[in-house]
Amino acid sequence: MWRSPGESGIKALTLSGLRQDRSLNEAAESADPLRLMRLFGITEQTAMRYVTAAHPERTAKLPR
């Protein structure tokens, strides 16, 4: 059931939002940046951002 953005506080679905959600979900499942690059046609940097967002515990903590 589709509703307009103003109804019941439901946010509007956009293609961009759906793509980001799908990419993040795939990163959570596989944590493989190369797979994300091939599947979604994204750059290495973007793939790593998705993996980092999905698995923050696997990100190295570098001193600043």
MDAnalysis code that builds the backbone (N, CA, C; Angstrom):
import MDAnalysis as mda
import numpy as np

u = mda.Universe.empty(192, n_residues=64, atom_resindex=np.repeat(np.arange(64), 3), trajectory=True)
u.add_TopologyAttr("name", ["N", "CA", "C"] * 64)
u.add_TopologyAttr("resid", np.arange(1, 65))
u.add_TopologyAttr("resname", ["MET", "TRP", "ARG", "SER", "PRO", "GLY", "GLU", "SER", "GLY", "ILE", "LYS", "ALA", "LEU", "THR", "LEU", "SER", "GLY", "LEU", "ARG", "GLN", "ASP", "ARG", "SER", "LEU", "ASN", "GLU", "ALA", "ALA", "GLU", "SER", "ALA", "ASP", "PRO", "LEU", "ARG", "LEU", "MET", "ARG", "LEU", "PHE", "GLY", "ILE", "THR", "GLU", "GLN", "THR", "ALA", "MET", "ARG", "TYR", "VAL", "THR", "ALA", "ALA", "HIS", "PRO", "GLU", "ARG", "THR", "ALA", "LYS", "LEU", "PRO", "ARG"])
u.atoms.positions = np.array([
    [0.840, -1.174, 0.000],
    [0.000, 0.000, 0.000],
    [0.885, 1.237, 0.000],
    [0.717, 2.098, -0.978],
    [1.496, 3.325, -1.081],
    [0.702, 4.462, -0.464],
    [1.391, 5.297, 0.279],
    [0.761, 6.468, 0.887],
    [1.582, 7.700, 0.547],
    [0.933, 8.813, 0.585],
    [1.659, 10.053, 0.336],
    [2.543, 10.366, 1.539],
    [3.604, 11.130, 1.355],
    [4.552, 11.406, 2.434],
    [3.930, 12.020, 3.677],
    [2.853, 12.759, 3.545],
    [2.246, 13.424, 4.689],
    [1.353, 12.536, 5.544],
    [1.004, 11.363, 5.061],
    [0.079, 10.490, 5.768],
    [0.779, 9.683, 6.852],
    [0.293, 9.774, 8.045],
    [0.725, 8.950, 9.182],
    [2.232, 8.982, 9.430],
    [2.907, 10.033, 9.015],
    [4.335, 10.151, 9.280],
    [5.207, 9.205, 8.475],
    [4.684, 8.571, 7.442],
    [5.457, 7.647, 6.622],
    [6.310, 8.449, 5.650],
    [7.575, 8.089, 5.547],
    [8.474, 8.783, 4.633],
    [8.239, 8.308, 3.199],
    [8.483, 9.194, 2.265],
    [8.355, 8.853, 0.855],
    [9.508, 7.938, 0.443],
    [9.204, 6.959, -0.358],
    [10.236, 6.082, -0.889],
    [10.798, 6.690, -2.159],
    [12.114, 6.694, -2.240],
    [12.763, 7.176, -3.455],
    [13.643, 6.072, -3.996],
    [13.946, 6.140, -5.259],
    [14.830, 5.139, -5.849],
    [16.209, 5.179, -5.201],
    [16.686, 6.382, -4.941],
    [17.989, 6.543, -4.304],
    [17.993, 5.919, -2.905],
    [16.933, 6.178, -2.152],
    [16.831, 5.623, -0.812],
    [16.748, 4.103, -0.818],
    [15.993, 3.562, -1.778],
    [15.890, 2.106, -1.886],
    [17.233, 1.483, -2.263],
    [17.956, 2.144, -3.164],
    [19.267, 1.634, -3.581],
    [20.246, 1.658, -2.404],
    [20.248, 2.744, -1.643],
    [21.126, 2.831, -0.484],
    [20.783, 1.762, 0.543],
    [19.501, 1.553, 0.771],
    [19.065, 0.540, 1.725],
    [19.496, -0.852, 1.275],
    [19.346, -1.134, -0.004],
    [19.743, -2.441, -0.555],
    [21.245, -2.633, -0.454],
    [22.005, -1.593, -0.748],
    [23.464, -1.671, -0.662],
    [23.916, -1.907, 0.777],
    [23.317, -1.200, 1.709],
    [23.670, -1.365, 3.118],
    [23.289, -2.760, 3.608],
    [22.140, -3.249, 3.176],
    [21.720, -4.597, 3.560],
    [22.692, -5.636, 3.022],
    [23.116, -5.479, 1.784],
    [24.069, -6.420, 1.188],
    [25.413, -6.345, 1.905],
    [25.836, -5.152, 2.292],
    [27.090, -4.995, 3.035],
    [26.992, -5.687, 4.394],
    [25.831, -5.622, 5.016],
    [25.634, -6.287, 6.307],
    [25.690, -7.802, 6.156],
    [25.215, -8.312, 5.033],
    [25.205, -9.757, 4.800],
    [26.572, -10.295, 4.408],
    [27.278, -9.605, 3.530],
    [28.509, -10.182, 2.987],
    [29.794, -9.540, 3.512],
    [29.768, -8.249, 3.795],
    [30.961, -7.499, 4.218],
    [32.102, -7.615, 3.212],
    [31.758, -7.809, 1.949],
    [32.756, -7.958, 0.895],
    [32.659, -6.757, -0.052],
    [33.609, -5.819, 0.047],
    [33.538, -4.627, -0.804],
    [33.595, -4.942, -2.299],
    [34.350, -5.951, -2.683],
    [34.440, -6.314, -4.099],
    [33.083, -6.787, -4.614],
    [32.378, -7.549, -3.818],
    [31.030, -7.991, -4.202],
    [30.102, -6.788, -4.395],
    [30.176, -5.830, -3.483],
    [29.342, -4.633, -3.599],
    [29.681, -3.851, -4.863],
    [30.969, -3.749, -5.167],
    [31.403, -3.024, -6.358],
    [30.841, -3.675, -7.618],
    [30.912, -4.988, -7.679],
    [30.416, -5.706, -8.860],
    [28.891, -5.675, -8.945],
    [28.235, -5.847, -7.823],
    [26.777, -5.937, -7.793],
    [26.099, -4.605, -8.080],
    [26.640, -3.520, -7.513],
    [25.988, -2.222, -7.628],
    [26.724, -1.227, -8.522],
    [27.906, -1.591, -9.012],
    [28.655, -0.683, -9.880],
    [29.123, 0.560, -9.155],
    [29.552, 0.398, -7.901],
    [30.003, 1.531, -7.097],
    [31.517, 1.519, -6.986],
    [32.082, 2.618, -6.553],
    [33.537, 2.718, -6.423],
    [34.019, 1.994, -5.163],
    [35.322, 1.807, -5.087],
    [35.934, 1.161, -3.926],
    [35.648, 1.957, -2.650],
    [35.756, 3.272, -2.743],
    [35.526, 4.115, -1.572],
    [34.086, 3.993, -1.069],
    [33.142, 3.987, -1.988],
    [31.732, 3.856, -1.606],
    [31.466, 2.489, -0.996],
    [32.020, 1.448, -1.585],
    [31.846, 0.092, -1.054],
    [32.403, -0.009, 0.361],
    [33.556, 0.596, 0.591],
    [34.148, 0.556, 1.931],
    [33.310, 1.342, 2.935],
    [32.694, 2.432, 2.499],
    [31.813, 3.182, 3.402],
    [30.621, 2.340, 3.830],
    [30.050, 1.583, 2.886],
    [28.931, 0.711, 3.226],
    [29.360, -0.395, 4.189],
    [30.505, -1.007, 3.933],
    [30.995, -2.065, 4.815],
    [31.293, -1.508, 6.203],
    [31.902, -0.336, 6.262],
    [32.199, 0.302, 7.552],
    [30.922, 0.641, 8.310],
    [29.915, 1.130, 7.594],
    [28.642, 1.455, 8.242],
    [27.934, 0.202, 8.750],
    [28.032, -0.881, 7.984],
    [27.350, -2.125, 8.358],
    [28.098, -2.893, 9.444],
    [29.422, -2.739, 9.493],
    [30.250, -3.488, 10.444],
    [31.262, -2.564, 11.129],
    [30.813, -1.657, 11.966],
    [31.747, -0.727, 12.608],
    [32.758, -1.440, 13.506],
    [32.415, -2.605, 14.007],
    [33.341, -3.354, 14.866],
    [34.547, -3.882, 14.101],
    [34.448, -3.961, 12.782],
    [35.565, -4.457, 11.965],
    [36.471, -3.334, 11.473],
    [36.140, -2.115, 11.791],
    [36.908, -0.963, 11.348],
    [38.059, -0.725, 12.324],
    [39.237, -0.570, 11.783],
    [40.408, -0.300, 12.640],
    [40.273, 1.052, 13.293],
    [40.600, 1.107, 14.557],
    [40.573, 2.365, 15.298],
    [41.983, 2.963, 15.252],
    [42.152, 3.950, 14.402],
    [43.456, 4.580, 14.251],
    [43.571, 5.767, 15.197],
    [44.711, 5.919, 15.842],
    [44.888, 7.081, 16.733],
    [44.922, 8.370, 15.930],
    [44.426, 9.436, 16.516],
    [44.417, 10.735, 15.827],
    [45.436, 11.648, 16.451],
])
